[in-house]
């Protein structure tokens, strides 16, 4: 079972996925408005870095990795319910075995252009391991919290 990512690792991933694209976007937009004045390059790339830092600080608490356990009575019924819950959350099934499931986020990263993804693969994936009478879940805090609320027996 994979270990959950901490705050810094999550912040770094979010920073990496947002800072450079925002900086480049601002460079292009300001360059078009100001007739390609490249003196603004430092300012626009700096705004990209600031945006990446702020996005990381805002999103990292809810996207950091957590580990939790959910009671399981019947593995077959739980597996069916797990697939339905993950489909509701728009997560797609990845590699699966009888007691191990991996679910990947939509498009495996928001910043994806064709085969190139700015986000590292598996950063926001959810891993589920069935073990006896419970299932261990590792993934982003917000997604795991939603999963647990839907998977717990009523």
Secondary structure, DSSP 8 states (H G I E B T S, - for coil): ------HHHHHHHHHHHHHHHHHHHHHHHHHHHTTS-GGGHHHHHHHHHHHHHHHHHHHHHHHSEEEEEEE-S-HHHHHHHHHHHHHHTT-EEEEE-SSEEEEE-GGGSSSEETTEESS-TTTT-EEEEEETTEEEEEEEHHHHHHHHHHHS--
